[in-house]
Amino acid sequence: MAQIKKNMSRKKKVDDRKQLLIRYKIDEKGCVSFIDPCCDEIPAYLFGKIMEAISNVEREWNSKIANKVSSLPPDITLDKPIIK
């Protein structure tokens, strides 16, 4: 009996994890785009939900970047100082 328990504890666990690879790029303005999603066997519905979430992240990030850029004050150069 002790021999059986000892052998059972030595069994190697099978790694049943799958891989999801998502590549991205950030352009010179700071906007992100996710490209070439790739994954091992995955149910279509789950993949669709993942892509939906990634699209939401992309849209939110790019929106914040656009708002950040548009909220910056314009470059003002004056030849002479203004005295009030």
Contact map, one row per residue, 1 for C-alpha under 8 A:
111110000000000000000000000000000000000000000000000000000000000000000000000000000000
111111000000000000000000000000000000000000000000000000000000000000000000000000000000
111111100000000000000000000000000000000000000000000000000000000000000000000000000000
111111110000000000000000000000000000000000000000000000000000000000000000000000000000
111111111000000000000000000000000000000000000000000000000000000000000000000000000000
011111111100000000000000000000000000000000000000000000000000000000000000000000000000
001111111110000000000000000000000000000000000000000000000000000000000000000000000000
000111111110000000000000000000000000000000000000000000000000000000000000000000000000
000011111110000000000000000000000000000000000000000000000000000000000000000000000000
000001111111000000000000000000000000000000000000000000000000000000000000000000000000
000000111111100000000000000000000000000000000000000000000000000000000000000000000000
000000000111110000000000000000000000000000000000000000000000000000000000000000000000
000000000011111000000000000000000000000000000000000000000000000000000000000000000000
000000000001111100000000000000000000000000000000000000000000000000000000000000000000
000000000000111110000000000000000000000000000000000000000000000000000000000000000000
000000000000011111000000000000000000000000000000000000000000000000000000000000000000
000000000000001111100000000000000000000000000000000000000000000000000000000000000000
000000000000000111110000000000000000001110000000000000000000000000000000000000000000
000000000000000011111000000000000000001100000000000000000000000000000000000000000000
000000000000000001111100000000000000111100000000000000000000000000000000000000000000
000000000000000000111110000000000000111000000000000000000000000000000000000000000000
000000000000000000011111000000000111110000000000000000000000000000000000000000000000
000000000000000000001111100000000111100000000000000000000000000000000000000000000000
000000000000000000000111110000011110000000000000000000000000000000000000000000000000
000000000000000000000011111000011110000000000000000000000000000000000000000000000000
000000000000000000000001111111111000000000000000000000000000000000000000000000000000
000000000000000000000000111111110000000000000000000000000000000000000000000000000000
000000000000000000000000011111100000000000000000000000000000000000000000000000000000
000000000000000000000000011111100000000000000000000000000000000010000000000000000000
000000000000000000000000011111110000000000000000000000000000010010000000000000000000
000000000000000000000000011111111000000000000000000000000000110010000000000000000000
000000000000000000000001111001111100000000000000000000000100110000000000000000000000
000000000000000000000001110000111110000000000000000000000100000000000000000000000000
000000000000000000000111100000011111100000000000000001000100000000000000000000000000
000000000000000000000111100000001111100000000000000000000000000000000000000000000000
000000000000000000000110000000000111110000000000000000000000000000000000000000000000
000000000000000000011110000000000111111000000000000000000000000000000000000000000000
000000000000000000011100000000000001111100000000000000000000000000000000000000000000
000000000000000001111000000000000000111111000000000000000000000000000000000000000000
000000000000000001110000000000000000011111000000000000000000000000000000000000000000
000000000000000001000000000000000000001111100000000000000000000000000000000000000000
000000000000000000000000000000000000001111110110000000000000000000000000000000000000
000000000000000000000000000000000000000011111110000000000000000000000000000000000000
000000000000000000000000000000000000000001111111000000000000000000000000000000000000
000000000000000000000000000000000000000000111111100000000000000000000000000000000000
000000000000000000000000000000000000000001111111110000000000000000000000000000000000
000000000000000000000000000000000000000001111111111000000000000000000000000000000000
000000000000000000000000000000000000000000011111111100000000000000000000000000000000
000000000000000000000000000000000000000000001111111110000000000000000000000000000000
000000000000000000000000000000000000000000000111111111000000000000000000000000000000
000000000000000000000000000000000000000000000011111111100000000000000000000000000000
000000000000000000000000000000000000000000000001111111110000000000000000000000000000
000000000000000000000000000000000000000000000000111111111000000000000000000000000000
000000000000000000000000000000000100000000000000011111111100000000000000000000000000
000000000000000000000000000000000000000000000000001111111110000000000000000000000000
000000000000000000000000000000000000000000000000000111111111000000000000000000000000
000000000000000000000000000000000000000000000000000011111111100000000000000000000000
000000000000000000000000000000011100000000000000000001111111110000000000000000000000
000000000000000000000000000000000000000000000000000000111111111000000000000000000000
000000000000000000000000000000000000000000000000000000011111111100000000000000000000
000000000000000000000000000000110000000000000000000000001111111110000000000000000000
000000000000000000000000000001110000000000000000000000000111111111000000000000000000
000000000000000000000000000000000000000000000000000000000011111111100000000000000000
000000000000000000000000000000000000000000000000000000000001111111110000000000000000
000000000000000000000000000011100000000000000000000000000000111111111000000000000000
000000000000000000000000000000000000000000000000000000000000011111111100000000000000
000000000000000000000000000000000000000000000000000000000000001111111110000000000000
000000000000000000000000000000000000000000000000000000000000000111111111000000000000
000000000000000000000000000000000000000000000000000000000000000011111111000000000000
000000000000000000000000000000000000000000000000000000000000000001111111000000000000
000000000000000000000000000000000000000000000000000000000000000000111111100000000000
000000000000000000000000000000000000000000000000000000000000000000011111110000000000
000000000000000000000000000000000000000000000000000000000000000000000011111000000000
000000000000000000000000000000000000000000000000000000000000000000000001111100000000
000000000000000000000000000000000000000000000000000000000000000000000000111110000000
000000000000000000000000000000000000000000000000000000000000000000000000011111000000
000000000000000000000000000000000000000000000000000000000000000000000000001111100000
000000000000000000000000000000000000000000000000000000000000000000000000000111111000
000000000000000000000000000000000000000000000000000000000000000000000000000011111000
000000000000000000000000000000000000000000000000000000000000000000000000000001111100
000000000000000000000000000000000000000000000000000000000000000000000000000001111110
000000000000000000000000000000000000000000000000000000000000000000000000000000011111
000000000000000000000000000000000000000000000000000000000000000000000000000000001111
000000000000000000000000000000000000000000000000000000000000000000000000000000000111
